[in-house]
Amino acid sequence: MDAATSHPSPARGRARLFAPIWHRVLDRIDRGLREGAIEAQLPDGTQRLLGGHAPGPVAVVRLVRWRALWRLVTAGSIGWYEGWAAGDWTSPDLVPIFDLFVRNRGALGNVARAKHVARLAVWLGHRLRRNHRSGARRNIAAHYDLGNDFYREWLDATLTYSSALDVVAGEPLEAAQQRKLDAVFARTATSAGQSILEIGCGWGSFAATAAAAGVAVHGLTLSTEQRDHVLARGLEGVTVALTDYRDVAGRYDAVASIEMVEAVGPEYWPAYLATIARVLKPGGRAALQFITIADDIWDAYNGSADFIQRYVFPGGSLLSASRFRALAEAHGLAWQDEHRFGLDYAATLLDWRRRFDRAVAEGRLPPRFDARFQQLWRYYLMYCEGGFRGGGIDVMQVTLVKPR
């Protein structure tokens, strides 16, 4: 027997000491997985099946260090990401893991949510990034001004960074994106000679759709990269300005806003809806597309910050559809024709990830984005896909109508 065998390292000794605690955490996860299962390989080399009580996704997870569970139970989705980035756990496919946690969110309770000091710390950090006028510019720049040379390498040819509609396997994504753009345009009920205000114009794919029908579009963005791209397209009847939605002037026949309100934040939803009510002509319609989070986890979500808010989209917030609807109606806007299509977003995200992976493999991403950044974004795309597949987040289109 050599010295290493007869005298275990302090780290190994601590791992053995705390192993019973981590098995109790695994017991809690096991009970909470009402649908699907996790095939877990533990740090001591043993294997354990968690869940398996009813059909559902099956995730394969290797816990390299027990520290992964400590990060999960104390810091929630942020800690789980940080553990993955540190090599504390691995998996051949992350999507089923996120699907499982969302799908079983009721039974799992707060086992995977930030606690106490960590929860307060991330919430305070998120509050410091709230979307007042200067904060909104910084937050938008942090995400969208990563560069047109970044996004064009993995978005579809329309440069549309939002969910496609009625995605069909084997069909080019841009076809489903155009269906989405056409659906939003149809909701505005505008025709040649009329005008649309687009709040959050992206790289101009919706503006191009409306302009092709002879409708004038005034696009708003806080991203200089997006503004420059829209201007370079030279679309007839389309103008674009670096203007905060709260400062826009004029009256319009309709408003379009596709996955922009997620960058507003609950504190400013009333201002966003007041702007829509103010700029719409009587009888005008606002066509919105936005991402929602289930009401049963809204309070926990809104009272902290998750992985995306911390690492990918500062100041961002998904919507509570019921709360947002109540505010819209309080501003005199009738809520009509709600349509949800979350699984189409899951399919869109999968397509984006495949494109992203090809861009990385072929060395097409700008050299300023190192391997750690690439892995962060790959994790982000899988995190979102799992959330839509699990049903805890959704995407919808709705029409808001101003009375005559």
Disulfide bonds with the S-S distance in Angstrom:
none
